[in-house]
Amino acid sequence: MRPKRAKHFEAMSELVPAWRRRTFSIAALRREAQRVLPRPIFDFADGGAEDERTLHRNEAAFSELSLVPRPLRGSAERDLSVELFGKSLRLPVLIGPTGLAGLFWPGGECATARAASAAGTIYCASHASVVPLETIAACGASPRWMQVFVYRDRGFTRDFAERAAAAEFDALVLTIDNQLTGNRERDLRNGFTIPPRFGPIALAGMALKFGWFIRMRHELRRVTFGNYVDRLGASDIGTIAQRMPSLLDPSLSWRDVDALRNWWRGPLLLKGVLHPEDAKEALARGVDGIIVSNHGGRQLDGAVASVAALPAVVEAVAGRIPVLLDGGIRRGADVIIALALGARACLIGRPHLWGLAVAGEVGVTHALELFRREIDRVMGLCGITRIAEIGPDLLMRR
Ligand SMILES: Cc1cc2nc3c(=O)[nH]c(=O)nc-3n(C[C@H](O)[C@H](O)[C@H](O)COP(=O)(O)O)c2cc1C
């Protein structure tokens, strides 16, 4: 006969949903997302531009760096909090802007924003959210940031900034690496369209992803670019998506950064900086924060891995404004490496979408909790009690 205690734990483990038992890491969460999502939608998030060299480089570059622990410093209690623009965060991992989160789960943006708030971190809304930014603000997520682009019609960019201010977003993020749309060949191969159109083959595939289809069947008709519909008068997302390349202005320049600086009074961050001279220029023009990023390898294939570009950018700004990093963050140790190289915090893109796809708000909470636990464990094993103690002495190349 089995002991009573064993039976008790068996019963307890049955209460934990199967997906949660399987997703003990971000990599496992990705596999679970792949299992539940229709292929074109999984690939839309998972894929990168062209040969996906930069996508893979982002993750691989973390393996070039090793941690050199000093366990004798006593680290029984660990504090993971960081400060950013006057706000204290309980976790140095932010939710980065990702378009069309509402394709992964009904109400995907609000679900993610709520999970971020509960975890004590920042949610950055994307220009391409399914619901308008005002709806995200009404979900009560705090702190919240808003990501924008520069459009040929500069009035539209200004509109975004003014709407974000009216909806009390805490910071504005100007993404600078997306003025031309990246060439994502998985999307081409899958015939991925926005909104997803289902031919007989796609429908057959959909039947295999029953849970997603049942959840999303009514939503699919409502999936749109919520921030654009009023302005462009086109409720058909397909029309807006097709017009996007002609809306964005590849002649983007520092003058646009100056203009945005005038329109937006709160913290302004540039996302997509990889060159130290651009970081210096941003500093000179009154930008408040830099996000070192290559858009998760979704734009310029062949671009440097973001973590490889980080040290030069950190050196260029010399501690005068916070530098953040995204791209390839999959483990708590990756976050610690980025912080040791001088980042104030990291953002995640795909990992939270995988959580969202698997279990909505609970899934995003789970993804953030995986990071929290791993960061805490790495700090403990390295003999670190506070984030401020993390420095370059913790690292060795290879
Ligand atoms: C599905 C998807 C949509 C994205 N949409 C946006 C966007 O609208 N604006 C933006 O600045 N970045 C966008 N990004 C890039 C992310 O903000 C982030 O830079 C990138 O995902 C980080 O890399 P990671 O996915 O390896 O964490 C998107 C990324 C993904 C995966």
The ligand as an SDF file (V2000), in Angstrom:
LIG
                    3D

 31 33  0  0  0  0  0  0  0  0999 V2000
    4.7230   38.6180  -32.4700 C   0  0  0  0  0  0  0  0  0  0  0  0
    5.6060   39.8060  -32.2020 C   0  0  0  0  0  0  0  0  0  0  0  0
    5.1340   41.0760  -32.4420 C   0  0  0  0  0  0  0  0  0  0  0  0
    5.9430   42.1870  -32.1830 C   0  0  0  0  0  0  0  0  0  0  0  0
    5.4200   43.4410  -32.3640 N   0  0  0  0  0  0  0  0  0  0  0  0
    6.1720   44.5230  -32.0390 C   0  0  0  0  0  0  0  0  0  0  0  0
    5.6140   45.8320  -32.1320 C   0  0  0  0  0  0  0  0  0  0  0  0
    4.4530   46.0040  -32.4670 O   0  0  0  0  0  0  0  0  0  0  0  0
    6.4270   46.8720  -31.8200 N   0  0  0  0  0  0  0  0  0  0  0  0
    7.7270   46.7110  -31.4080 C   0  0  0  0  0  0  0  0  0  0  0  0
    8.4200   47.6950  -31.1310 O   0  0  0  0  0  0  0  0  0  0  0  0
    8.2640   45.4770  -31.3010 N   0  0  0  0  0  0  0  0  0  0  0  0
    7.5220   44.3910  -31.6000 C   0  0  0  0  0  0  0  0  0  0  0  0
    8.0530   43.1340  -31.4640 N   0  0  0  0  0  0  0  0  0  0  0  0
    9.4390   42.9810  -30.9800 C   0  0  0  0  0  0  0  0  0  0  0  0
    9.4680   42.8390  -29.4640 C   0  0  0  0  0  0  0  0  0  0  0  0
    9.0750   44.0290  -28.8220 O   0  0  0  0  0  0  0  0  0  0  0  0
   10.8830   42.5210  -28.9680 C   0  0  0  0  0  0  0  0  0  0  0  0
   11.7870   43.4650  -29.4640 O   0  0  0  0  0  0  0  0  0  0  0  0
   11.3630   41.1280  -29.3430 C   0  0  0  0  0  0  0  0  0  0  0  0
   10.3010   40.2070  -29.4060 O   0  0  0  0  0  0  0  0  0  0  0  0
   12.3760   40.6800  -28.2960 C   0  0  0  0  0  0  0  0  0  0  0  0
   12.8830   39.4490  -28.5990 O   0  0  0  0  0  0  0  0  0  0  0  0
   12.3750   38.0580  -27.9410 P   0  0  0  0  0  0  0  0  0  0  0  0
   11.0900   37.7380  -28.6300 O   0  0  0  0  0  0  0  0  0  0  0  0
   13.4860   37.1340  -28.2630 O   0  0  0  0  0  0  0  0  0  0  0  0
   12.1820   38.2890  -26.4600 O   0  0  0  0  0  0  0  0  0  0  0  0
    7.2630   42.0160  -31.6940 C   0  0  0  0  0  0  0  0  0  0  0  0
    7.7270   40.7220  -31.4520 C   0  0  0  0  0  0  0  0  0  0  0  0
    6.9130   39.6200  -31.6900 C   0  0  0  0  0  0  0  0  0  0  0  0
    7.4550   38.2490  -31.3960 C   0  0  0  0  0  0  0  0  0  0  0  0
  1  2  1  0
  2  3  1  0
  2 30  2  0
  3  4  2  0
  4  5  1  0
  4 28  1  0
  5  6  2  0
  6  7  1  0
  6 13  1  0
  7  8  2  0
  7  9  1  0
  9 10  1  0
 10 11  2  0
 10 12  1  0
 12 13  2  0
 13 14  1  0
 14 15  1  0
 14 28  1  0
 15 16  1  0
 16 17  1  0
 16 18  1  0
 18 19  1  0
 18 20  1  0
 20 21  1  0
 20 22  1  0
 22 23  1  0
 23 24  1  0
 24 25  2  0
 24 26  1  0
 24 27  1  0
 28 29  2  0
 29 30  1  0
 30 31  1  0
M  END
$$$$
